[in-house]
């Protein structure tokens, strides 16, 4: 029929950056980022890329910071703006937008919990997931420091924060999740034997387990008077006694079975925890069903949290730095982000260390860090060109990524003219989650599937959004007084956040303006034109 100027699902990409501008201000992290990245390009003899076009940057930064594409009015206002600092000003506005907290809550929720089947729509777990996301959003809205967010998740005392423990509901799952997410260290291989390639031993693993072995999770009825607590909710507590047991090679002479010995809590690469010895006659109180034990006088978990979030912790700030960098740049200095090890060296160790030091100095202020990253020329680089590597090691182009199903759902509301309020209220339905919920292989690489293709191009969900209906963009374009050139231009700016090329405009106008006296045919053609744009890969991705 006709084509829009889009890259196919298998993309050839590249990126480039404009020369550094002279700046009289004190050195900022964004300048450090660009200086170190350019030094890497020079060392590797990589040509400096160009700066992204305004329309490309606009779509990218809206999706990254607020989780949806810009509206038509937002797009046209930005593209017409001649202020040389308009990008910096836009970033500040988006970071202050309530949608920023919502987007970060979605990103961090998925990073921690994934597309967990126990948390699908219509289940008790789903309602608790909504509470967890709402709780996360409050943290980002208040710009709570990251060390405090992490501490609160592991303390699990505030309403909504307990889901992390409910999903990782046994000691082994907790050790694996905490070490990977918060410390970027994979220690789970040492559960049954000393790690074959890393220094971690079984005693290291069980030493970590000892911090969580006393933790317990219970389900209790929600409070009917609180809307988001209908159904069950989770509470997290901690016993006073209980040990992680390590099976030795020695066998009991009487039973012939391997002996199990308790392992004291031990910090990774650190000392054992010093703790008071409980009274010999202490017995845990007998609990009723779904009842938590009294809060212990000495909490192992609290001691672990204090160690983990300390500014001199050798894992925590480094892991956070790498994770946030990967969120906006496509991959971490260490990739995958949760696997720091001796054989997986950082691509740019000096820059990783510089950002880590600054993050600690700024008291784990994530909004500050994000502001510096997205203001860098590196982030604002072009994203297409001759570089074909999915993840360029030296960030010589910006990333192209698929929209998450949450971003896609919200952006469809924007693209079809239903507005920001509708985008904020609309959640992905089960079919969207089923076919579009996991567009990557877990390491950021796009994995297009036949089921996704059929859903996008043969299903009715996207089509239905494109049909002229009361108040939506297709209906306004179909019945509006503007000529077809203006209508096509508005369509492209609304859906793809950019003007149409001359070829695109010519073909769309020719198709839409034919047989305009037949109302049914005109409506069908408008639906077709909108569907082509929202189902193309340019809409599916962040450019």
C-alpha positions as semicolon CSV with decimal commas, in nm:
position;residue;x (nm);y (nm);z (nm)
1;X;0,000;0,000;0,000
2;X;0,241;0,268;0,121
3;X;0,541;0,290;0,349
4;X;0,662;0,511;0,630
5;X;1,028;0,597;0,679
6;X;1,113;0,343;0,945
7;X;1,390;0,099;1,025
8;X;1,288;-0,269;1,019
9;X;1,285;-0,477;1,339
10;X;1,641;-0,592;1,264
11;X;1,810;-0,253;1,272
12;X;2,136;-0,115;1,142
13;X;2,232;0,156;1,387
14;X;2,490;0,420;1,467
15;X;2,527;0,734;1,667
16;X;2,729;1,047;1,679
17;X;2,782;1,355;1,893
18;X;2,845;1,723;1,831
19;X;3,171;1,885;1,948
20;X;3,189;1,976;2,315
21;X;3,082;2,333;2,376
22;X;3,300;2,559;2,586
23;X;3,144;2,607;2,924
24;X;3,259;2,849;3,192
25;X;3,072;2,661;3,467
26;X;3,246;2,434;3,711
27;X;3,303;2,080;3,587
28;X;2,982;1,877;3,585
29;X;2,937;1,504;3,563
30;X;2,792;1,539;3,212
31;X;3,122;1,695;3,103
32;X;3,319;1,414;3,267
33;X;3,102;1,162;3,083
34;X;3,162;1,323;2,745
35;X;3,533;1,373;2,807
36;X;3,587;1,009;2,904
37;X;3,370;0,875;2,621
38;X;3,554;1,089;2,363
39;X;3,888;0,974;2,501
40;X;3,771;0,618;2,440
41;X;3,675;0,707;2,083
42;X;4,014;0,863;2,023
43;X;4,196;0,561;2,164
44;X;3,992;0,321;1,951
45;X;4,005;0,551;1,645
46;X;3,625;0,585;1,639
47;X;3,483;0,882;1,449
48;X;3,287;1,130;1,661
49;X;2,917;1,081;1,594
50;X;2,665;1,358;1,522
51;X;2,408;1,505;1,756
52;X;2,060;1,357;1,731
53;X;1,789;1,554;1,555
54;X;1,550;1,742;1,781
55;X;1,263;1,506;1,694
56;X;1,473;1,197;1,775
57;X;1,593;1,340;2,105
58;X;1,241;1,452;2,196
59;X;1,087;1,110;2,156
60;X;1,379;0,939;2,328
61;X;1,381;1,160;2,636
62;X;1,002;1,154;2,679
63;X;0,997;0,775;2,676
64;X;1,297;0,746;2,908
65;X;1,181;1,004;3,161
66;X;0,800;0,992;3,157
67;X;0,723;0,662;2,983
68;X;0,519;0,791;2,689
69;X;0,566;0,984;2,367
70;X;0,503;1,361;2,361
71;X;0,165;1,495;2,259
72;X;0,119;1,687;1,935
73;X;0,128;2,018;2,121
74;X;0,441;1,919;2,314
75;X;0,611;1,808;1,995
76;X;0,533;2,117;1,790
77;X;0,625;2,353;2,074
78;X;0,966;2,188;2,118
79;X;1,046;2,168;1,747
80;X;0,959;2,537;1,697
81;X;1,159;2,651;2,001
82;X;1,481;2,830;1,900
83;X;1,631;2,849;2,251
84;X;1,979;2,694;2,248
85;X;1,915;2,550;2,595
86;X;1,576;2,403;2,513
87;X;1,694;2,045;2,565
88;X;1,826;2,118;2,912
89;X;1,506;2,303;3,002
90;X;1,291;2,018;2,871
91;X;1,485;1,767;3,081
92;X;1,423;1,978;3,392
93;X;1,050;1,996;3,314
94;X;1,022;1,622;3,261
95;X;1,212;1,541;3,580
96;X;0,965;1,763;3,766
97;X;0,666;1,601;3,592
98;X;0,459;1,356;3,804
99;X;0,493;1,107;3,520
100;X;0,866;1,079;3,594
101;X;0,800;0,906;3,927
102;X;0,547;0,675;3,765
103;X;0,790;0,577;3,489
104;X;1,075;0,510;3,732
105;X;0,846;0,296;3,945
106;X;0,765;0,081;3,641
107;X;1,131;0,049;3,539
108;X;1,257;-0,046;3,885
109;X;0,961;-0,272;3,959
110;X;1,031;-0,474;3,643
111;X;1,405;-0,480;3,712
112;X;1,341;-0,626;4,057
113;X;1,042;-0,853;3,994
114;X;1,026;-0,914;3,618
115;X;0,709;-1,034;3,446
116;X;0,625;-1,261;3,738
117;X;0,335;-1,496;3,668
118;X;0,219;-1,470;4,028
119;X;0,161;-1,099;3,974
120;X;-0,059;-1,099;3,663
121;X;-0,372;-0,890;3,631
122;X;-0,673;-1,017;3,820
123;X;-0,480;-1,184;4,102
124;X;-0,414;-1,083;4,461
125;X;-0,049;-1,055;4,359
126;X;-0,140;-0,802;4,091
127;X;-0,311;-0,580;4,346
128;X;-0,006;-0,602;4,566
129;X;0,212;-0,518;4,267
130;X;0,009;-0,204;4,212
131;X;0,068;-0,114;4,577
132;X;0,441;-0,178;4,530
133;X;0,453;0,044;4,220
134;X;0,260;0,316;4,397
135;X;0,500;0,293;4,688
136;X;0,799;0,314;4,453
137;X;0,646;0,613;4,275
138;X;0,618;0,797;4,607
139;X;0,988;0,741;4,665
140;X;1,083;0,882;4,326
141;X;0,836;1,169;4,358
142;X;1,003;1,270;4,685
143;X;1,346;1,209;4,528
144;X;1,429;0,975;4,811
145;X;1,799;0,881;4,800
146;X;1,864;0,541;4,649
147;X;2,028;0,403;4,961
148;X;1,712;0,488;5,156
149;X;1,488;0,327;4,891
150;X;1,697;0,009;4,904
151;X;1,692;0,011;5,283
152;X;1,315;0,054;5,293
153;X;1,264;-0,236;5,051
154;X;1,466;-0,468;5,273
155;X;1,312;-0,330;5,593
156;X;0,968;-0,397;5,438
157;X;0,781;-0,191;5,697
158;X;0,600;0,069;5,485
159;X;0,270;-0,025;5,324
160;X;0,335;-0,151;4,972
161;X;0,708;-0,210;5,017
162;X;0,673;-0,574;5,125
163;X;0,622;-0,729;4,780
164;X;0,993;-0,782;4,719
165;X;1,003;-1,032;5,006
166;X;0,669;-1,185;4,908
167;X;0,801;-1,269;4,561
168;X;1,141;-1,383;4,688
169;X;0,972;-1,581;4,962
170;X;1,246;-1,816;5,077
171;X;1,603;-1,771;5,193
172;X;1,768;-1,898;4,874
173;X;1,560;-1,672;4,649
174;X;1,635;-1,378;4,876
175;X;2,012;-1,436;4,873
176;X;2,013;-1,468;4,493
177;X;1,794;-1,162;4,435
178;X;1,962;-0,929;4,685
179;X;2,314;-1,018;4,572
180;X;2,226;-0,977;4,206
181;X;2,005;-0,668;4,217
182;X;2,163;-0,459;4,492
183;X;2,522;-0,586;4,480
184;X;2,553;-0,693;4,112
185;X;2,712;-1,016;4,227
186;X;2,609;-1,370;4,133
187;X;2,672;-1,588;4,434
188;X;2,402;-1,849;4,382
189;X;2,647;-2,098;4,226
190;X;2,816;-2,128;4,565
191;X;2,509;-2,274;4,732
192;X;2,603;-2,633;4,661
193;X;2,977;-2,603;4,593
194;X;3,251;-2,343;4,596
195;X;3,220;-2,119;4,288
196;X;3,437;-2,268;4,010
197;X;3,547;-1,933;3,864
198;X;3,501;-1,677;4,142
199;X;3,633;-1,655;4,500
200;X;3,290;-1,724;4,655
201;X;3,269;-2,034;4,873
202;X;2,976;-2,225;5,014
203;X;3,041;-2,058;5,346
204;X;3,014;-1,717;5,174
205;X;2,674;-1,815;5,036
206;X;2,543;-1,951;5,363
207;X;2,693;-1,656;5,547
208;X;2,469;-1,434;5,331
209;X;2,176;-1,668;5,388
210;X;2,216;-1,629;5,763
211;X;2,106;-1,265;5,736
212;X;1,769;-1,369;5,588
213;X;1,699;-1,713;5,732
214;X;1,496;-1,561;6,016
215;X;1,279;-1,347;5,787
216;X;0,920;-1,458;5,737
217;X;0,632;-1,333;5,520
218;X;0,263;-1,367;5,601
219;X;-0,056;-1,280;5,416
220;X;-0,322;-1,085;5,604
221;X;-0,658;-0,944;5,498
222;X;-0,647;-0,597;5,350
223;X;-0,837;-0,306;5,493
224;X;-1,169;-0,267;5,305
225;X;-1,180;0,106;5,378
226;X;-0,854;0,149;5,184
227;X;-0,926;0,106;4,812
228;X;-0,590;-0,041;4,716
229;X;-0,589;-0,287;5,007
230;X;-0,892;-0,491;4,904
231;X;-0,799;-0,859;4,925
232;X;-0,483;-0,986;5,092
233;X;-0,165;-0,798;5,160
234;X;0,177;-0,905;5,280
235;X;0,360;-0,833;5,604
236;X;0,726;-0,913;5,675
237;X;0,876;-1,000;6,012
238;X;1,186;-1,154;6,165
239;X;1,239;-1,421;6,426
240;X;1,489;-1,392;6,709
241;X;1,663;-1,725;6,649
242;X;1,725;-1,952;6,349
243;X;2,038;-2,047;6,158
244;X;2,146;-2,125;5,804
245;X;2,289;-2,475;5,799
246;X;2,586;-2,589;5,593
247;X;2,628;-2,956;5,509
248;X;2,983;-3,074;5,568
249;X;3,161;-3,364;5,402
250;X;3,194;-3,535;5,737
251;X;2,934;-3,796;5,820
252;X;2,766;-3,858;6,152
253;X;2,900;-4,185;6,290
254;X;2,559;-4,295;6,416
255;X;2,334;-4,202;6,123
256;X;2,587;-4,211;5,838
257;X;2,443;-3,881;5,709
258;X;2,640;-3,565;5,637
259;X;2,655;-3,333;5,932
260;X;2,502;-2,988;5,914
261;X;2,659;-2,702;6,104
262;X;2,521;-2,350;6,155
263;X;2,701;-2,072;5,965
264;X;2,738;-1,729;6,122
265;X;2,624;-1,427;5,918
266;X;2,914;-1,303;5,707
267;X;2,928;-0,991;5,489
268;X;3,050;-1,046;5,133
269;X;3,428;-0,998;5,122
270;X;3,408;-0,896;5,486
271;X;3,397;-1,012;5,843
272;X;3,144;-1,218;6,031
273;X;2,866;-1,031;6,206
274;X;2,921;-0,983;6,577
275;X;2,596;-1,048;6,758
276;X;2,476;-1,117;7,110
277;X;2,402;-1,475;7,198
278;X;2,032;-1,537;7,275
279;X;1,950;-1,674;7,618
280;X;1,982;-2,052;7,626
281;X;1,627;-2,093;7,743
282;X;1,482;-1,861;7,477
283;X;1,196;-2,012;7,277
284;X;1,020;-1,843;6,988
285;X;0,660;-1,764;7,085
286;X;0,397;-1,988;6,934
287;X;0,231;-1,792;6,654
288;X;-0,125;-1,797;6,531
289;X;-0,182;-1,849;6,157
290;X;-0,057;-1,547;5,959
291;X;0,084;-1,384;6,272
292;X;0,426;-1,219;6,283
293;X;0,671;-1,274;6,567
294;X;0,763;-0,984;6,797
295;X;1,032;-0,761;6,654
296;X;1,370;-0,900;6,766
297;X;1,592;-0,696;6,996
298;X;1,881;-0,770;6,757
299;X;1,799;-0,784;6,387
300;X;2,044;-0,952;6,151
301;X;1,858;-0,807;5,856
302;X;1,898;-0,454;5,992
303;X;2,272;-0,511;6,027
304;X;2,290;-0,633;5,668
305;X;2,099;-0,326;5,545
306;X;2,337;-0,098;5,732
307;X;2,638;-0,271;5,578
308;X;2,488;-0,280;5,228
309;X;2,396;0,089;5,209
310;X;2,710;0,222;5,373
311;X;2,895;0,473;5,157
312;X;3,211;0,263;5,167
313;X;3,039;-0,060;5,065
314;X;3,246;-0,203;4,777
315;X;2,943;-0,329;4,584
316;X;2,636;-0,111;4,638
317;X;2,719;0,227;4,478
318;X;2,903;0,059;4,191
319;X;2,605;-0,165;4,119
320;X;2,362;0,130;4,130
321;X;2,583;0,337;3,900
322;X;2,607;0,059;3,646
323;X;2,232;-0,011;3,657
324;X;2,126;0,353;3,605
325;X;2,381;0,398;3,326
326;X;2,245;0,088;3,152
327;X;1,889;0,213;3,190
328;X;1,963;0,519;2,977
329;X;2,254;0,405;2,763
330;X;2,142;0,054;2,668
331;X;2,407;-0,145;2,851
332;X;2,616;-0,103;3,159
333;X;2,990;-0,057;3,180
334;X;2,960;-0,417;3,296
335;X;2,707;-0,620;3,099
336;X;2,486;-0,788;3,213
337;X;2,434;-0,532;3,486
338;X;2,402;-0,788;3,765
339;X;2,722;-0,979;3,695
340;X;3,038;-0,807;3,815
341;X;3,313;-1,070;3,818
342;X;3,684;-1,109;3,751
343;X;3,634;-1,209;3,387
344;X;3,366;-0,946;3,310
345;X;3,570;-0,627;3,317
346;X;3,410;-0,279;3,284
347;X;3,436;-0,130;2,935
348;X;3,530;0,211;3,080
349;X;3,649;0,151;3,438
350;X;3,765;0,508;3,500
351;X;3,426;0,652;3,402
352;X;3,242;0,392;3,609
353;X;3,452;0,487;3,911
354;X;3,410;0,862;3,850
355;X;3,029;0,833;3,838
356;X;3,025;0,604;4,141
357;X;3,225;0,858;4,346
358;X;2,996;1,143;4,236
359;X;2,683;0,943;4,319
360;X;2,809;0,881;4,672
361;X;2,915;1,245;4,707
362;X;2,562;1,348;4,603
363;X;2,416;1,114;4,867
364;X;2,268;0,868;4,616
365;X;2,052;1,132;4,444
366;X;1,917;0,938;4,144
367;X;1,741;1,236;3,988
368;X;2,069;1,429;3,989
369;X;2,246;1,134;3,824
370;X;1,976;1,091;3,561
371;X;1,981;1,464;3,485
372;X;2,356;1,452;3,424
373;X;2,338;1,144;3,202
374;X;2,057;1,266;2,976
375;X;2,217;1,612;2,947
376;X;2,538;1,456;2,818
377;X;2,626;1,469;2,451
378;X;2,678;1,094;2,473
379;X;2,313;1,032;2,558
380;X;2,198;1,283;2,298
381;X;2,395;1,118;2,016
382;X;2,239;1,009;1,689
383;X;2,116;0,650;1,680
384;X;2,142;0,537;1,315
385;X;2,432;0,490;1,079
386;X;2,690;0,229;0,980
387;X;2,758;0,078;1,325
388;X;2,583;-0,258;1,337
389;X;2,678;-0,384;1,685
390;X;2,372;-0,429;1,903
391;X;2,569;-0,288;2,197
392;X;2,863;-0,071;2,086
393;X;3,126;-0,113;2,355
394;X;3,227;0,254;2,352
395;X;2,878;0,409;2,315
396;X;2,951;0,545;1,967
397;X;2,579;0,568;1,901
398;X;2,270;0,599;2,113
399;X;2,057;0,296;2,174
400;X;1,740;0,199;1,996
401;X;1,517;-0,004;2,222
402;X;1,165;-0,149;2,208
403;X;0,901;0,023;2,416
404;X;0,790;-0,167;2,723
405;X;0,428;-0,278;2,711
406;X;0,343;-0,004;2,964
407;X;0,510;0,261;2,745
408;X;0,343;0,124;2,432
409;X;-0,001;0,124;2,593
410;X;0,035;0,484;2,714
411;X;0,185;0,602;2,386
412;X;-0,107;0,459;2,188
413;X;-0,340;0,684;2,386
414;X;-0,120;0,984;2,304
415;X;-0,078;0,894;1,938
416;X;-0,450;0,855;1,878
417;X;-0,525;1,188;2,040
418;X;-0,684;1,066;2,364
419;X;-0,443;1,269;2,576
420;X;-0,215;1,235;2,875
421;X;-0,495;1,174;3,125
422;X;-0,613;0,874;2,926
423;X;-0,256;0,749;2,894
424;X;-0,210;0,761;3,271
425;X;-0,533;0,573;3,338
426;X;-0,488;0,297;3,079
427;X;-0,304;-0,019;3,183
428;X;-0,187;-0,301;2,953
429;X;-0,451;-0,570;2,917
430;X;-0,370;-0,943;2,945
431;X;-0,326;-0,982;2,568
432;X;-0,083;-0,690;2,550
433;X;0,114;-0,840;2,837
434;X;0,112;-1,183;2,676
435;X;0,235;-1,079;2,331
436;X;0,433;-0,761;2,399
437;X;0,537;-0,798;2,763
438;X;0,888;-0,937;2,710
439;X;1,040;-0,786;2,395
440;X;1,401;-0,857;2,498
441;X;1,601;-1,165;2,588
442;X;1,676;-1,043;2,940
443;X;1,996;-0,867;2,834
444;X;1,840;-0,587;2,632
445;X;1,852;-0,744;2,287
446;X;1,526;-0,721;2,094
447;X;1,364;-1,056;2,028
448;X;1,084;-1,014;1,778
449;X;0,849;-1,312;1,768
450;X;0,587;-1,441;1,531
451;X;0,320;-1,404;1,800
452;X;0,411;-1,037;1,849
453;X;0,405;-0,979;1,474
454;X;0,065;-1,143;1,438
455;X;-0,075;-0,953;1,735
456;X;0,043;-0,619;1,598
457;X;-0,054;-0,674;1,238
458;X;-0,344;-0,919;1,244
459;X;-0,505;-0,849;1,579
460;X;-0,780;-0,596;1,630
461;X;-0,644;-0,412;1,934
462;X;-0,420;-0,170;1,744
463;X;-0,671;-0,145;1,461
464;X;-0,951;-0,051;1,696
465;X;-0,748;0,240;1,832
466;X;-0,708;0,371;1,476
467;X;-1,075;0,379;1,382
468;X;-1,235;0,723;1,371
469;X;-1,432;0,751;1,692
470;X;-1,581;1,036;1,888
471;X;-1,303;1,262;2,012
472;X;-1,000;1,070;1,886
473;X;-0,742;1,197;1,637
474;X;-0,862;0,991;1,335
475;X;-1,213;1,132;1,378
476;X;-1,082;1,490;1,407
477;X;-0,862;1,451;1,100
478;X;-1,138;1,290;0,897
479;X;-1,390;1,567;0,970
480;X;-1,161;1,865;1,021
481;X;-1,148;2,166;0,783
482;X;-0,770;2,152;0,718
483;X;-0,634;2,034;0,385
484;X;-0,485;1,687;0,361
485;X;-0,127;1,813;0,367
486;X;-0,185;1,968;0,711
487;X;-0,373;1,659;0,831
488;X;-0,097;1,422;0,728
489;X;0,161;1,646;0,894
490;X;-0,039;1,642;1,216
491;X;-0,072;1,264;1,198
492;X;0,305;1,213;1,174
493;X;0,381;1,463;1,449
494;X;0,122;1,299;1,674
495;X;0,228;0,938;1,618
496;X;0,600;0,948;1,533
497;X;0,692;1,285;1,688
498;X;0,843;1,410;1,364
499;X;0,734;1,579;1,040
500;X;0,655;1,359;0,742
501;X;0,911;1,342;0,464
502;X;0,804;1,478;0,126
503;X;0,762;1,124;-0,010
504;X;0,555;1,015;0,291
505;X;0,335;1,321;0,271
506;X;0,275;1,277;-0,102
507;X;0,175;0,911;-0,068
508;X;-0,044;0,959;0,238
509;X;-0,224;1,259;0,089
510;X;-0,286;1,070;-0,235
511;X;-0,429;0,772;-0,048
512;X;-0,645;0,969;0,197
513;X;-0,787;1,224;-0,043
514;X;-0,918;0,971;-0,296
515;X;-1,292;0,895;-0,302
516;X;-1,365;1,139;-0,021
517;X;-1,738;1,145;-0,106
518;X;-1,776;0,787;0,014
519;X;-1,788;0,832;0,393
520;X;-1,739;0,463;0,471
521;X;-1,440;0,434;0,239
522;X;-1,290;0,759;0,372
523;X;-1,321;0,627;0,728
524;X;-1,156;0,299;0,629
525;X;-0,869;0,480;0,461
526;X;-0,812;0,696;0,769
527;X;-0,804;0,382;0,984
528;X;-0,553;0,223;0,743
529;X;-0,326;0,528;0,747
530;X;-0,321;0,552;1,126
531;X;-0,269;0,178;1,162
532;X;0,034;0,186;0,933
533;X;0,199;0,438;1,165
534;X;0,118;0,282;1,501
535;X;0,207;-0,072;1,383
536;X;0,539;0,018;1,220
537;X;0,872;-0,045;1,391
538;X;0,939;0,327;1,425
539;X;0,650;0,347;1,670
540;X;0,748;0,018;1,837
541;X;1,092;0,157;1,916
542;X;1,211;0,471;2,089
543;X;1,288;0,680;1,781
